[in-house]
């Protein structure tokens, strides 16, 4: 079991805790691949997803993870406009708590929102992405995928490519990977690399060719059109030309390097279709692994019976 | 009535006094200051043995929120907080609702302060109408109504031409222009100091340059116009360096620093406590060091709190959505003593000057001294008193302090305004 109330980020987790989650996700993945995908482990436990931002895969992934473990799940959709006029996050959280939620999964556009919620409720809180801060379950599923395909994380060199500044996925990956001794490179235009990120233990590149040379993994991040309006990018066209991952660039990595993307993708901008569709791309498996990792986290946080019973 | 303040260590920087003295107050004025005073007849003796006695402290940068935002603070609650914090006078910023850009609002503030009758309240008028940065406010009328300075605090005048004209015009009325230096385009949607901590927390950063480009501009405009500029809440190493250099060249620029900027760094934001959200933001350790050095070498003339109360529900939100500001009146003195005087950054005399005669000079007030004949505004500080900061006990309606639970040493124990004791041992006498 995890000896903590909440899962707010990978920065706070020890390598042992991360390993426990990844190890627990292995048998969870087996459950997903069975004909009858249900175990009674979390019967009688409840999970509420509270998403202040649109999400396709993360929310569904959490809901399916909960259901496979027999937890009761409910979701509360909050449009961003109600944040300003409506109920405060603390009040919303307390409302969900008094309905009996054991765990609240929150996605929020403001960094630190899960911390505020965690301080305000007794229910457990899982961060499903907060602003530019962290997306710990995405980080964990990325680590799981890398470990499954490549073995010991400590031997890997990983290039994270794209809009590092606005990416919570990048931050969670960096914390997770560096805890195991992996080498992490971040690459993107200088306007999208946050200040002093080197202090997180990464190497900064502005040339994709240099950054991906000889790496084991290329993790490609989504770039958003609104960056153009803020003066961070001249155009998608120039971005695609300078930073889009095409076949020629991908071939500079190790021959068996993994191509990853947290989704949703802008095909033809940050990643070219021939790369996405190549057999080195593990984008679909990342999604499957996401369910397994979230099952492991729900199980490890909400207790339930032993892991063997969970997998029976 | 005669009151004799006996046996305290009197620190009166304007008169070069730092020593054990007795002070006799007769009615509303200071009538004698001497090593030893024997007074015949009826006299109330205030024992100041082992205490520090200073001219009444002046906080030249507070937000009293009235009129318009009385749910955050009122002139009554803010005056009580000031008295509790050892301040005998405060200068209040004009970003009320309506803005103090006209005679009526200024008079209202002065009338309310008089009704409250605790501390001296000096209104600051706006530079431009509605603090919109477009047209000059009726500065002549504001002066006539009683403002002591001009500022568009919180909404810096971006248009350099308007700022230039404001400086030229204000000088006719002997009013200092106080600028909250921040280029709003560089602030953009930033919530904290740009640097490693912001990168880790995923909060958009505000670069030091946001402040520095406007400090640089203001220095240039002060030179162009020959008018004085006062830089509010200076927070970056670059700003301190530029002010130091400008002063050396004889430019009439002054600056203030807040207790939170000389005490905290951006690392205080870790954990997302919205009490640490303030404009300008808490800066890096190097910036804090530069502010300390600026205080030490005299580049920074004034210590002011930027007291900015907010309602609880406004601050109990996501970091990005919380308003900027923290309350400072009731923690300023112990922070000055604990963080500046006791560690040897400033002498008592230097620190007291930055809280009394220096702000008085910036505001062109004949105040901040214990001269014979001056109004009997004074503060007594117990340098050994230790206490834990408890916002629930604040007189301010704002509880938004990042210092909650801090154990600090050196607290005000008596505040006297015009010969009247308005605070003693934490109790307020209206």
Interface residues (C-beta under 8 A of the other chain):
Chain A: X11 X83 X88 X89 X90 X108 X109 X110 X111 X112 X113 X115 X116 X130 X131 X132 X133 X134 X168 X171 X194 X195 X196 X197 X199 X200 X230
Chain B: X188 X194 X195 X196 X198 X199 X200 X201 X202 X203 X204 X205 X271 X272 X313 X316 X317 X318 X319 X320 X321
